[in-house]
């Protein structure tokens, strides 16, 4: 929170007058932002919270955002790149109980097959998505490999396999088992760390880098130290043949049996 343009070098500054960010879980600040701005086109949310739930959303927050968007005639866009089929077969929107106007999906829909990504939503908005030359209002959404048959087949069969095998539930149980085991280890060795899972996405906070806010005096100077510590954790895990994401989280799958989790 509060990083602003810190990680957006190269993007023209005048672009930022059309976008803004709201602190996590702060519905009142979002409400104030709607009141202060002439018109808001859309609000984009990551269902679990930023960085795959590194800052988890509180219960009911996404639904409150949906209601606020509709009150102000703004679109709600659900970023399902991480959540879809990993958290729930219906995505984060089904898990948290809200209905977006548009949803975006990443490579998970094709299980990593090249050029797999998608956008979907209500017909009243999707009708404006089109490729090629034509009249009327339209949002160009074409591409060289858009809707190619091989990727569509991969996406269909990947989603079908996840549903038939119950992979989402299996990965979720593995995540819960690992989070519980990690917390027991942290407690045993009196480490000031903690772990939790959101379905098959598991977080373990050591330096708590994502707990920093650049809106809070004194937090900015802690960023390099905490980031370096997290990198050391990641390197130490690799040394033990355990691959993490940035030394702070794991993504579980159906191959993570109880034995593998317990050994980890």
Buried (B, 14 or more C-beta within 10 A) or exposed (E): BEBEEEEEEEEEEEEEEEEEEBEBBBBEEBBEBBEEEEEBEEBBBBBBBBBBBBBBBEEEBBBBBBEBBEEBEBBBBBBBBBBBBBBBBBBBBBBBEBBBBBBBBBBBBBBEBEBBBBBBBEEEBBEEBBEEEEEEEBEEEEEEEEEBEEBBEBBEEBBEEBEEEEBBBBBBBBBBBBBEBBBEEBEEEEEEBBBBBBBBBBBBBBBBBBEBBEEEEEBBEBBEEBBEBBBEBBEEBEEEEEEBBBBBBBBBEBEBEEEEBEEB
